[in-house]
Amino acid sequence: MIIVDMLKKGVSMVKSNEILTAKQVAEYLHIHPLTVHRYAREGRIPAFKIGTDWRFHRKYIEKWIKQKVSSNNDAGKQGSKLFAKV
């Protein structure tokens, strides 16, 4: 009944491949699933819980990766500036 009400209100349903499990995120990031669980628990990666299971929205994981890459690149640029001053 809730889904029918949502559809009537124009709320779109999320495609099944947009929501990932911790195992899928681990495979995607090439890290251990327990690391994904720890990151989620610590709020270091965008996640939400369904019952006791962590779930991840692909769009937010990709955005999180871009932010990490960008911050790593910025840190590298600052490091190279420091070495240039020496």
Summary of the structure (lengths in Angstrom):
residues: 86
radius of gyration: 18.2
end to end distance: 67.4
largest distance: 67.4
contacts: 185
relative contact order: 0.12
helix: 65%
strand: 13%
